[in-house]
């Protein structure tokens, strides 16, 4: 399991942006990312490192197409926005990132500063928001989101 971290006070705004990400993607049931001819964008984490001090790699996601487009600068200038249904994001992306030891980055700025979270923890946050709003999503590999949440809790405990 990837360790959690405490956000420095100077970057506390990223926590608020992350909370907004959770609310918006659950409401719209869509997540946005950037892709170029080499694949989906990733970058080094700014806040999370392994035991040897090496930053984890993170995949970047946004709640809004315009936010994703605003990051299409520098090494991401040749990218296009890709839209991912929330159910696919949860079942395929987050679980896949976890198995590959990647971090999820939400609402990153053009400078790459954004919230960084273990993908399984991200699923738990998304599931809690879906439950809070009374929404349900159809999953292909699990009976429902509760079954997936229970499996994640078993893994993380």
Beta strands, then each sheet from edge to edge (+ up, - down):
strand 1: 30-36
strand 2: 39-40
strand 3: 42-49
strand 4: 55-61
strand 5: 80-85
strand 6: 103-106
strand 7: 115-118
sheet 1: 2+ 1- 5+
sheet 2: 3+ 4- 6- 7+
end
